[in-house]
Amino acid sequence: MTTSPARSPRLLLTATVVLVVAGVVLLTMPQAPSGPATSVAPRATDSTTVPSATAPSSRPPQTGAPTPATASTATAQSVSASALPPHGEGIAGDAAIQKPLENVWPADLSAADEHGLLAAGRGLLRADATGIGRTKWPALFGDPDQAIAPAFATARFRIQAAIARSDGSPDQAVVHLVWAGTDRGGTYTDRRITDWYFTRTSTKGATTWTPQPRT
């Protein structure tokens, strides 16, 4: 019977140390998840379900009273962008034109000046378009017998909206009018725009707004 040689104590000690180290390494290694991998990144929001905010305008705010060109453009754009009545609506729809004009170009004249300017502006427009009342302003319309024939019939002429505002100076003003009429060819058109400009003069304490010739 053969007897196996005795194992060396050094060999047993070395084997024990190796096993201990291997066990520690296995215990400290991270374990892979057993289930399917899941993403932890946040889900992108559907752009069709969340409306974007409107970017603020980059245009600098305006200060002071608008110039005639700016004001006329602004009023025209405001009226066209507003909920206006359909063309040919008649007198019932005029208020919907007047209100946007007043909102976009706030009053900046005294009530007396505004009232006088509106009356003059309306009269001038009627005289210019239909010929009625031209004798009141001979400096503007000349000799009635040699004046240009009116381009619009009196029957369907109507002023739809009007405002009077200062024009860059306390002594300058403009009357902005929106109107409708039928021309000599029989074509009816509404929402026409005309501006009349005025200069204030004072004589012996009396103030007068003088209309300026149209260029």
TORKE-737980 format. One record per atom (N, C-alpha, C): residue number from 1; atom name; y, x, z. Coordinates in pm, whole numbers. Each point is the difference from the previous one (the first is absolute). Layout:
% TORKE-737980
REC tigu guro     yy     xx     zz
REC  NUM   CA      Y      X      Z
...
END
This chain:
% TORKE-737980
REC tigu guro     yy     xx     zz
REC    1    N   -117     85      0
REC    1   CA    117    -85      0
REC    1    C    122     88      0
REC    2    N     93    -35    -93
REC    2   CA    118     84    -17
REC    2    C    113    -54     82
REC    3    N     73     81     73
REC    3   CA    113    -39     84
REC    3    C    129     39    -69
REC    4    N     97   -104    -17
REC    4   CA    129     28    -67
REC    4    C     87     83     89
REC    5    N     72     88    -58
REC    5   CA     87     87     81
REC    5    C    107    -80     70
REC    6    N     46     43    110
REC    6   CA    105    -68     78
REC    6    C    131      3    -77
REC    7    N     70   -121     -2
REC    7   CA    129     -6    -67
REC    7    C    105     77     80
REC    8    N     90     61    -74
REC    8   CA    104     80     64
REC    8    C    102    -91     64
REC    9    N     39     18    122
REC    9   CA    104    -82     66
REC    9    C    132      4    -76
REC   10    N     31    117    -65
REC   10   CA    124      9    -76
REC   10    C      1    -98   -116
REC   11    N   -119    -16    -69
REC   11   CA    -11    -91   -115
REC   11    C     20   -145     44
REC   12    N    -58    -37    115
REC   12   CA     14   -137     50
REC   12    C    146    -30     36
REC   13    N     65     96     61
REC   13   CA    139    -20     38
REC   13    C     89    -18   -123
REC   14    N    -25     83   -104
REC   14   CA     80     -9   -123
REC   14    C    -18   -135    -68
REC   15    N   -128    -47     -3
REC   15   CA    -28   -129    -64
REC   15    C     68   -113     75
REC   16    N      2      9    132
REC   16   CA     64   -105     82
REC   16    C    149     -6    -26
REC   17    N     64    117     -7
REC   17   CA    145      6    -26
REC   17    C     35    -60   -136
REC   18    N    -83     36   -102
REC   18   CA     25    -53   -136
REC   18    C    -10   -151     -2
REC   19    N   -100    -56     69
REC   19   CA    -16   -146      3
REC   19    C    118    -68     70
REC   20    N     47     60    108
REC   20   CA    113    -58     74
REC   20    C    126     -2    -86
REC   21    N     27    114    -67
REC   21   CA    119      9    -87
REC   21    C     -9   -100   -113
REC   22    N   -120    -12    -59
REC   22   CA    -18    -96   -111
REC   22    C     23   -142     47
REC   23    N    -46    -30    123
REC   23   CA     22   -136     53
REC   23    C    147    -30     22
REC   24    N     73     98     54
REC   24   CA    144    -20     24
REC   24    C     75    -23   -130
REC   25    N    -35     78   -102
REC   25   CA     66    -15   -131
REC   25    C    -25   -137    -59
REC   26    N   -123    -47     10
REC   26   CA    -33   -133    -54
REC   26    C     73   -110     74
REC   27    N     18     14    130
REC   27   CA     68   -103     79
REC   27    C    149     -7    -29
REC   28    N     61    116    -31
REC   28   CA    144      3    -22
REC   28    C     41    -31   -143
REC   29    N    -92     -2    -95
REC   29   CA     34    -30   -140
REC   29    C     32   -149    -16
REC   30    N    111    -38    -80
REC   30   CA     31   -142    -23
REC   30    C   -109    -65    -84
REC   31    N    -28   -123     32
REC   31   CA   -104    -73    -70
REC   31    C     62    -88   -108
REC   32    N    -58     -6   -117
REC   32   CA     48    -83   -110
REC   32    C    -28   -146     32
REC   33    N     91    -92    -34
REC   33   CA    -24   -143     29
REC   33    C   -118    -50    -80
REC   34    N    -78    -84     66
REC   34   CA   -121    -49    -62
REC   34    C     27   -111   -100
REC   35    N    112    -76     19
REC   35   CA     31   -111    -90
REC   35    C     80     46   -119
REC   36    N     36    -92    -92
REC   36   CA     79     36   -118
REC   36    C    141     43     40
REC   37    N     56     91    -77
REC   37   CA    133     53     31
REC   37    C    105   -108    -22
REC   38    N    100     -7     90
REC   38   CA    110    -96    -12
REC   38    C    131     74     -3
REC   39    N     95    -48    -81
REC   39   CA    129     65    -13
REC   39    C     91    -42    115
REC   40    N     77     94     53
REC   40   CA     94    -30    107
REC   40    C    143     -2    -52
REC   41    N     16     23   -130
REC   41   CA    135     -3    -56
REC   41    C     51   -143     -1
REC   42    N    132    -23     29
REC   42   CA     53   -135     -1
REC   42    C     -5    -61   -139
REC   43    N    -22   -130     -6
REC   43   CA    -11    -70   -128
REC   43    C    139    -23    -59
REC   44    N     11     28   -128
REC   44   CA    127    -19    -67
REC   44    C     33   -149     -8
REC   45    N    128    -33     23
REC   45   CA     43   -139     -6
REC   45    C     12    -46   -144
REC   46    N    -46   -119    -28
REC   46   CA      9    -56   -133
REC   46    C    146    -30    -32
REC   47    N     54     66   -102
REC   47   CA    143    -15    -31
REC   47    C     34   -139    -48
REC   48    N   -101    -75    -43
REC   48   CA     30   -134    -51
REC   48    C     15   -101    112
REC   49    N    -38     36    121
REC   49   CA      7    -96    109
REC   49    C    117     25     95
REC   50    N     61    117    -12
REC   50   CA    111     33     88
REC   50    C    124     22    -87
REC   51    N     96    -88      3
REC   51   CA    118     19    -84
REC   51    C     83    117     47
REC   52    N     56     74    -96
REC   52   CA     83    115     37
REC   52    C    139    -47     34
REC   53    N     67     74     88
REC   53   CA    136    -35     39
REC   53    C     96     36   -112
REC   54    N    107    -75    -14
REC   54   CA     99     27   -102
REC   54    C     84    120     39
REC   55    N     11     95    -91
REC   55   CA     75    122     30
REC   55    C    148    -33     10
REC   56    N     71     59     95
REC   56   CA    144    -27     10
REC   56    C     72     54   -120
REC   57    N    110    -64    -35
REC   57   CA     77     42   -116
REC   57    C     62    136     26
REC   58    N      1     83   -105
REC   58   CA     60    132     12
REC   58    C    148     -1    -33
REC   59    N     50   -115    -44
REC   59   CA    141     -7    -33
REC   59    C     84     -4    126
REC   60    N    112     76      3
REC   60   CA     86     -1    120
REC   60    C     72   -133     10
REC   61    N     25    -50    123
REC   61   CA     71   -126     16
REC   61    C    142     11    -48
REC   62    N     51   -111    -57
REC   62   CA    137     -2    -47
REC   62    C     92    -46    112
REC   63    N    119     54     -1
REC   63   CA     97    -37    101
REC   63    C    124    -53    -68
REC   64    N     70    -89     67
REC   64   CA    123    -54    -55
REC   64    C    -28   -108   -102
REC   65    N    106    -51    -58
REC   65   CA    -12   -106    -99
REC   65    C    -53     58   -130
REC   66    N    -88    -73    -70
REC   66   CA    -54     51   -125
REC   66    C    106      1   -109
REC   67    N    -17     91    -97
REC   67   CA     90      4   -113
REC   67    C    -32   -115    -93
REC   68    N     90    -37    -92
REC   68   CA    -28   -113    -89
REC   68    C   -128     16    -78
REC   69    N    -24    121    -57
REC   69   CA   -122     19    -78
REC   69    C   -123    -14     87
REC   70    N      4     64    119
REC   70   CA   -114     -9     90
REC   70    C    -21   -142     48
REC   71    N    108    -67     34
REC   71   CA    -11   -135     51
REC   71    C    -52    -95   -107
REC   72    N     52     11   -122
REC   72   CA    -44    -88   -107
REC   72    C   -147     21    -30
REC   73    N    -43    128     -4
REC   73   CA   -140     29    -24
REC   73    C    -86    -52    113
REC   74    N     46     22    124
REC   74   CA    -78    -46    115
REC   74    C    -13   -151      3
REC   75    N    110    -69    -29
REC   75   CA     -6   -146      4
REC   75    C    -89    -53   -110
REC   76    N      9     58   -118
REC   76   CA    -85    -45   -109
REC   76    C   -147     23     31
REC   77    N    -32    120     56
REC   77   CA   -138     29     36
REC   77    C    -49    -91    111
REC   78    N     89    -26     96
REC   78   CA    -40    -87    110
REC   78    C    -31   -140    -50
REC   79    N     87    -51    -87
REC   79   CA    -24   -135    -51
REC   79    C   -128     -6    -80
REC   80    N    -23    102    -85
REC   80   CA   -118     -3    -84
REC   80    C   -127     19     81
REC   81    N      9     74    113
REC   81   CA   -118     24     81
REC   81    C    -29   -113     98
REC   82    N     94    -87     20
REC   82   CA    -18   -107     96
REC   82    C    -77   -115    -62
REC   83    N    -38    -95     84
REC   83   CA    -72   -117    -48
REC   83    C     99    -97    -60
REC   84    N     39     26   -124
REC   84   CA     99    -81    -67
REC   84    C    -64   -124    -61
REC   85    N     80   -104    -17
REC   85   CA    -53   -119    -67
REC   85    C    -26     31   -146
REC   86    N    -84    -76    -68
REC   86   CA    -24     25   -142
REC   86    C    126    -24    -82
REC   87    N      5     64   -116
REC   87   CA    115    -18    -88
REC   87    C     13   -148    -37
REC   88    N    126    -46     -4
REC   88   CA     23   -139    -33
REC   88    C    -20    -96    116
REC   89    N    -10     52    120
REC   89   CA    -23    -84    117
REC   89    C    118    -93     26
REC   90    N    121     46    -34
REC   90   CA    117    -84     21
REC   90    C     66     27    134
REC   91    N     88    -92     38
REC   91   CA     80     19    122
REC   91    C    -88     15    123
REC   92    N   -116    -65      1
REC   92   CA    -88      6    117
REC   92    C    -45    142     31
REC   93    N     -4     88   -100
REC   93   CA    -47    136     24
REC   93    C    110    101     25
REC   94    N    127    -41     -4
REC   94   CA    110     96     14
REC   94    C      5     64    138
REC   95    N    -35    -74    103
REC   95   CA      4     55    136
REC   95    C    -94    120     15
REC   96    N   -111     -2    -75
REC   96   CA    -95    111      8
REC   96    C     53    125    -67
REC   97    N    107    -12    -78
REC   97   CA     65    116    -61
REC   97    C    115     48     89
REC   98    N     72    -92     58
REC   98   CA    114     34     85
REC   98    C    -42     79    123
REC   99    N   -107    -41     63
REC   99   CA    -42     62    126
REC   99    C    -33    148    -14
REC  100    N    -79     41   -100
REC  100   CA    -27    145    -14
REC  100    C    126     82    -24
REC  101    N     96    -56    -73
REC  101   CA    126     73    -21
REC  101    C     70     28    132
REC  102    N      7   -100     86
REC  102   CA     66     16    129
REC  102    C    -76     96     91
REC  103    N   -133      0    -11
REC  103   CA    -80     87     86
REC  103    C     12    147    -39
REC  104    N      1     28   -129
REC  104   CA      0    139    -44
REC  104    C    139     62      5
REC  105    N    104    -83     -2
REC  105   CA    138     52      0
REC  105    C     80    -77    104
REC  106    N     -8     39    128
REC  106   CA     65    -76    108
REC  106    C    150    -13    -18
REC  107    N     55   -107     52
REC  107   CA    144    -27    -13
REC  107    C     81    109     69
REC  108    N    110     41    -64
REC  108   CA     86    104     57
REC  108    C    148    -31    -22
REC  109    N     33   -124    -34
REC  109   CA    138    -43    -18
REC  109    C     33   -111     98
REC  110    N    127    -21     23
REC  110   CA     39   -113     84
REC  110    C    -37   -130    -71
REC  111    N    -15   -105     78
REC  111   CA    -38   -129    -58
REC  111    C    104    -47   -102
REC  112    N    128     23     29
REC  112   CA    105    -44    -91
REC  112    C     -6     78   -131
REC  113    N    -17    133      8
REC  113   CA     -8     81   -121
REC  113    C   -124    -39    -82
REC  114    N   -112    -16     68
REC  114   CA   -123    -34    -71
REC  114    C     14   -135    -70
REC  115    N     57    -98     67
REC  115   CA     16   -133    -58
REC  115    C     91      6   -124
REC  116    N    113     72     11
REC  116   CA     91     10   -113
REC  116    C    -60     74   -118
REC  117    N    -73    107     28
REC  117   CA    -62     77   -106
REC  117    C   -110    -78    -71
REC  118    N    -78    -74     77
REC  118   CA   -106    -81    -62
REC  118    C     59   -106    -92
REC  119    N    107    -64     43
REC  119   CA     64   -102    -84
REC  119    C     53     63   -129
REC  120    N     64    116     13
REC  120   CA     54     66   -118
REC  120    C   -112     49    -92
REC  121    N   -105     58     59
REC  121   CA   -110     50    -81
REC  121    C    -71   -111    -76
REC  122    N    -21   -112     65
REC  122   CA    -63   -115    -67
REC  122    C     88    -51   -114
REC  123    N    132     -9     27
REC  123   CA     91    -48   -104
REC  123    C      6     95   -119
REC  124    N      1    129     27
REC  124   CA      3     98   -108
REC  124    C   -127     -5    -84
REC  125    N   -113    -13     65
REC  125   CA   -125     -7    -75
REC  125    C     -4   -125    -88
REC  126    N     41   -111     56
REC  126   CA      1   -125    -79
REC  126    C     96     13   -120
REC  127    N    118     58     25
REC  127   CA     96     17   -109
REC  127    C    -54     94   -108
REC  128    N    -64    107     42
REC  128   CA    -53     98    -95
REC  128    C   -114    -58    -82
REC  129    N    -89    -75     64
REC  129   CA   -119    -50    -68
REC  129    C     26   -125    -82
REC  130    N     81    -92     54
REC  130   CA     18   -130    -66
REC  130    C    140    -21    -56
REC  131    N     95     83     38
REC  131   CA    137    -15    -48
REC  131    C     86    -88     88
REC  132    N    -59    -68     97
REC  132   CA     76    -92     85
REC  132    C     79     80    104
REC  133    N    133    -19      5
REC  133   CA     84     65     99
REC  133    C     50    137    -36
REC  134    N    -10     38   -124
REC  134   CA     45    134    -39
REC  134    C    152     15     12
REC  135    N     74   -110    -11
REC  135   CA    146      9      9
REC  135    C     47     47    137
REC  136    N    -86     -7    100
REC  136   CA     37     44    134
REC  136    C      8    151      8
REC  137    N    -69     70    -89
REC  137   CA     -1    147      1
REC  137    C     38     53   -138
REC  138    N    125    -15    -41
REC  138   CA     40     46   -134
REC  138    C    -13    151    -17
REC  139    N     13     76    109
REC  139   CA    -12    145    -11
REC  139    C   -142     42    -37
REC  140    N    -97    -85     32
REC  140   CA   -139     32    -28
REC  140    C    -49    -59   -132
REC  141    N     44   -123    -30
REC  141   CA    -54    -69   -116
REC  141    C    100    -14   -115
REC  142    N    127     36     23
REC  142   CA     97     -3   -107
REC  142    C     40   -140    -42
REC  143    N     49    -11   -121
REC  143   CA     45   -127    -56
REC  143    C   -120    -90    -22
REC  144    N     -3   -119     63
REC  144   CA   -116    -89    -17
REC  144    C    -25    -35   -146
REC  145    N    103     -3    -82
REC  145   CA    -18    -37   -140
REC  145    C    -65    112    -82
REC  146    N      7    122     52
REC  146   CA    -59    112    -71
REC  146    C   -119     61     75
REC  147    N    -39    -64    107
REC  147   CA   -110     53     80
REC  147    C   -133    -18    -72
REC  148    N    -93     82     38
REC  148   CA   -135    -10    -57
REC  148    C    -63   -131     45
REC  149    N    -68    -64    -92
REC  149   CA    -64   -128     32
REC  149    C   -103     20    111
REC  150    N    -10    -97     90
REC  150   CA    -97     13    109
REC  150    C   -142      7    -53
REC  151    N    -80     80     68
REC  151   CA   -138     22    -45
REC  151    C    -98   -101     59
REC  152    N     44    -75    103
REC  152   CA    -93    -92     66
REC  152    C     59   -139      9
REC  153    N    -88    -98    -12
REC  153   CA     42   -139      9
REC  153    C     28    -36    145
REC  154    N     92    -94     18
REC  154   CA     39    -40    135
REC  154    C   -109    -83     68
REC  155    N    -73    -76    -77
REC  155   CA    -91   -100     56
REC  155    C   -105     62     93
REC  156    N    -62    110    -41
REC  156   CA   -110     56     79
REC  156    C     39    129     70
REC  157    N    129     29      7
REC  157   CA     45    118     74
REC  157    C    -10    -28    150
REC  158    N    -56     93     75
REC  158   CA    -14    -18    144
REC  158    C     -6    135     69
REC  159    N     77     16    106
REC  159   CA     -6    121     82
REC  159    C   -108    -23    105
REC  160    N   -101     83     -2
REC  160   CA   -115    -17     89
REC  160    C     21     65    137
REC  161    N     71    112      4
REC  161   CA     24     70    127
REC  161    C    118     93    -17
REC  162    N     69     29    111
REC  162   CA    116     90     -6
REC  162    C     28     58    138
REC  163    N     40    128      1
REC  163   CA     44     65    123
REC  163    C    122     86    -32
REC  164    N     88     18     98
REC  164   CA    116     88    -12
REC  164    C    -10    108    106
REC  165    N     13    125    -41
REC  165   CA    -13    112     92
REC  165    C    104    107    -31
REC  166    N     29     85     97
REC  166   CA     92    111    -23
REC  166    C    -65    100    -95
REC  167    N     85     78    -66
REC  167   CA    -48     91   -104
REC  167    C     44    143     31
REC  168    N    -47     53    112
REC  168   CA     28    138     35
REC  168    C    134     23     66
REC  169    N     83   -105      9
REC  169   CA    133     13     58
REC  169    C     44   -136     50
REC  170    N     80     -6    108
REC  170   CA     48   -130     47
REC  170    C     84    -75   -102
REC  171    N     56     73    -98
REC  171   CA     84    -63   -101
REC  171    C    -71    -20   -133
REC  172    N   -131     20     -1
REC  172   CA    -79    -23   -121
REC  172    C   -115    -95     33
REC  173    N    -30    -90    -91
REC  173   CA   -107    -96     25
REC  173    C    -70    -33   -132
REC  174    N   -121    -52     12
REC  174   CA    -76    -44   -116
REC  174    C    -64   -135     32
REC  175    N      2    -89    -98
REC  175   CA    -69   -129     11
REC  175    C   -122      7    -91
REC  176    N   -116    -14     60
REC  176   CA   -128      9    -72
REC  176    C    -53   -142    -21
REC  177    N    -19    -37   -126
REC  177   CA    -39   -138    -33
REC  177    C   -130     -3    -79
REC  178    N    -82    -99     32
REC  178   CA   -121    -29    -76
REC  178    C     18   -140    -59
REC  179    N    -23    -16   -130
REC  179   CA     34   -128    -62
REC  179    C    -94    -35   -114
REC  180    N     14   -122    -49
REC  180   CA    -83    -52   -108
REC  180    C     87    -68   -103
REC  181    N    -44      0   -125
REC  181   CA     78    -65   -104
REC  181    C    -74     -7   -132
REC  182    N     50    -84    -88
REC  182   CA    -54    -15   -135
REC  182    C     99     60   -100
REC  183    N    -47     96    -79
REC  183   CA     91     66    -94
REC  183    C     21    -87   -124
REC  184    N     81     51    -92
REC  184   CA     34    -77   -120
REC  184    C   -122    -27    -87
REC  185    N   -102     82     14
REC  185   CA   -122    -21    -78
REC  185    C    -94   -101     61
REC  186    N     38    -53    119
REC  186   CA    -84   -100     64
REC  186    C   -104     56     94
REC  187    N      4    130     27
REC  187   CA    -98     63     89
REC  187    C     50     -5    143
REC  188    N    -81    -57     87
REC  188   CA     36     -8    142
REC  188    C    -63    118     73
REC  189    N     82     70     79
REC  189   CA    -47    114     80
REC  189    C     59     -8    139
REC  190    N    -83     19    101
REC  190   CA     51      3    137
REC  190    C    -14    140     58
REC  191    N     54     17    121
REC  191   CA      1    129     71
REC  191    C     75    110    -75
REC  192    N    102    -36    -71
REC  192   CA     89     99    -58
REC  192    C     84     61    113
REC  193    N     43    125    -17
REC  193   CA     76     69    105
REC  193    C    133     50    -56
REC  194    N    108    -30     72
REC  194   CA    134     45    -37
REC  194    C     74     45    124
REC  195    N     74    110    -11
REC  195   CA     83     52    109
REC  195    C    147     -5    -42
REC  196    N     84    -49     92
REC  196   CA    146      4    -19
REC  196    C     59     84    112
REC  197    N     89     94    -36
REC  197   CA     58     92     96
REC  197    C    146    -37     28
REC  198    N     41     22    124
REC  198   CA    134    -39     45
REC  198    C     65    113     77
REC  199    N    134      4     -8
REC  199   CA     81     94     78
REC  199    C     97    -79     87
REC  200    N     11     38    127
REC  200   CA     89    -70     91
REC  200    C    141     61     -7
REC  201    N     98    -88    -12
REC  201   CA    140     43      2
REC  201    C     74    -84    103
REC  202    N    101     60     62
REC  202   CA     79    -70    102
REC  202    C    147      0    -42
REC  203    N     58   -119     -2
REC  203   CA    141    -16    -35
REC  203    C     68    -88    103
REC  204    N     96     56     71
REC  204   CA     75    -72    103
REC  204    C    -94    -67    102
REC  205    N   -101     75     39
REC  205   CA    -92    -49    101
REC  205    C   -110    -89    -53
REC  206    N      6    -38   -127
REC  206   CA   -103    -85    -59
REC  206    C   -103     87    -72
REC  207    N   -126    -30     22
REC  207   CA   -109     77    -61
REC  207    C    -55    -75   -120
REC  208    N    -18     73   -108
REC  208   CA    -52    -59   -123
REC  208    C   -113     87    -54
REC  209    N   -109    -65    -41
REC  209   CA   -110     71    -65
REC  209    C     16    -18   -151
REC  210    N     23    110    -71
REC  210   CA     24     -4   -144
REC  210    C   -127     42    -75
REC  211    N    -49    -86    -89
REC  211   CA   -121     35    -77
REC  211    C     29    110   -100
REC  212    N    -97     87    -21
REC  212   CA     14    110    -93
REC  212    C    -68    -35   -134
REC  213    N     59     47   -111
REC  213   CA    -63    -28   -130
REC  213    C   -141     52     -6
REC  214    N    -85    -75    -65
REC  214   CA   -139     43    -18
REC  214    C     -7     98   -114
REC  215    N    -75    108     21
REC  215   CA    -12    104   -102
REC  215    C   -132    -13    -74
END
